[in-house]
Amino acid sequence: MNKSEARWAVFLVILMVLAYVVPYTLLTNVDAWYGSFLFWSIFGLVIIVANVFITIKWSD
């Protein structure tokens, strides 16, 4: 694993931790639906962008 792959792995681990921590801590007292909807919408876009950047240099 080179340095770039290691950075992406750390970034993805951080995202996985945030996916668990944010809804159960920061959004616990948010009763409106748009609190979690906004979080998951932005989180989904970040994951999609990260996957594009991770796989962009893959070749056959």
C-alpha positions in Angstrom: 0.0 0.0 0.0 1.5 3.3 -1.0 1.1 6.6 0.8 -1.8 7.8 -1.3 -3.8 4.6 -0.6 -3.0 4.8 3.1 -4.4 8.4 3.2 -7.6 7.3 1.4 -8.0 4.4 3.8 -7.6 6.7 6.8 -10.1 9.1 5.2 -12.7 6.3 4.7 -12.3 5.1 8.3 -12.9 8.6 9.5 -16.0 8.8 7.4 -17.3 5.5 8.8 -16.8 6.7 12.3 -18.6 10.0 11.5 -21.5 8.0 10.0 -22.0 6.4 13.4 -21.1 9.2 15.7 -22.9 12.2 14.2 -26.4 10.7 14.1 -26.2 9.3 17.6 -24.6 12.3 19.2 -25.0 15.6 17.4 -28.4 14.9 15.8 -29.9 13.1 18.8 -32.0 16.1 19.9 -33.0 17.2 16.4 -36.6 16.3 16.0 -37.1 17.7 12.5 -36.6 15.3 9.6 -34.4 17.8 7.7 -31.6 17.4 10.3 -30.8 13.8 9.4 -31.8 14.3 5.8 -29.3 17.1 5.3 -26.6 15.1 7.1 -27.2 11.9 5.0 -27.5 13.9 1.8 -24.1 15.6 2.3 -22.6 12.4 3.6 -23.7 10.5 0.6 -22.2 13.1 -1.8 -18.9 13.0 0.1 -18.8 9.2 -0.2 -19.6 9.3 -3.9 -16.9 11.9 -4.6 -14.4 9.9 -2.5 -15.2 6.7 -4.4 -14.6 8.6 -7.7 -11.3 9.9 -6.6 -10.2 6.5 -5.3 -11.1 4.6 -8.4 -10.2 7.2 -11.0 -6.6 5.8 -11.4 -7.6 2.2 -11.6 -6.7 0.5 -14.9 -7.2 -2.9 -16.3 
